[in-house]
Amino acid sequence: MIRLFAAVEIPEEIGVDLVLRQGGIDGARWRPLDALHITLRFGGDLPEDQAEDFDAELAALAAEPFDLTLQGAGSFGEGERIHAVWAGVRESAALRRLHERCEAAARRAGLKPETRRYTPHVTLAYLNRPDPVQVAAWVQANNLLTSEPFRVTWFGLYSSALLAGGSRYQVEREYPLV
């Protein structure tokens, strides 16, 4: 079994600004620069043959390069059940189309349909029973976040290893957008 997901990498120059915003929430597990990404489709734990099918389907996708801008900040969950804080992504029809194509590729590879609404974001920290006041203060302090536009020329298939200090991601395959 291999844990996989398709994602867009956050360029280092954009990610550095996100890392500088990390702080102010006790117990937060802040994500390192090399882990910052926008998930297109989470595959989960897949047997090797299904992982190969997922890879083949993603490799067959056709899409053109496009620009993205990060905008805003928020959290997932409520009260003590808040489990993550994130940077948002300005609405992008091209990103939504790429997500939809990745979803279709996942289904062709035999993965179950994703039931959650797609909310493009960059997870900055995972939380476990945080102080909601600290989370609200962090969101308020970062809700005007806006990055410079950046060009997306590829997306990747990432593996995820669950370690004691958090997940470690590795790009297994890059798919160029042309």
Phi, psi and omega in degrees: 000142176224135181270119187231154170206153175262138184203163172258129178285144174272125180300149183304317183295331176279318181297326180301317178297323179294319179296324179293342179272356185278115179156165175094000177234111181301133176079002180294142174258090184290141182276136178288162182309316184286358179255000184280126183201169173246112181290135175262318179201122176276128180265327182084197180281115184241142171295157187304318181294322178288325176298320178295321178295317179300314178301312182298319179293319178294321181297333182276354182292145176243127176201154179263156174301154180207167179258146176231153174225133174278142182205127175084176180211158180190192180217159174251133181100177180223150177055226180287352179266011173295129185239356178197152168242150188212163169259137182275173178237127176302142182309133182217115178298323180295320178294317179298319178297318179296318176302313181298322178292323176292322176298315179296320178298318180298318180295319178297332178276001176093009177281150177292148179299144174286131183261342180277147176295138181286122178235093182297133184196168173243112178291125180258332179203147170259143186234151176226104181054057181285166172285114182302331179293319178295318179296314179299320179295320179295314180299315180297320181291338185244005186289348176264009178308130172214125179268168167291149175298145175228149185272131175259113182247356178198161168227166187228162170258118185252145168259154182230121176253125180276114181243168181303321182273004182126182181281145173244129184252147177219133176287121179266328181205141176251139179241111181289146172259123184228000000 
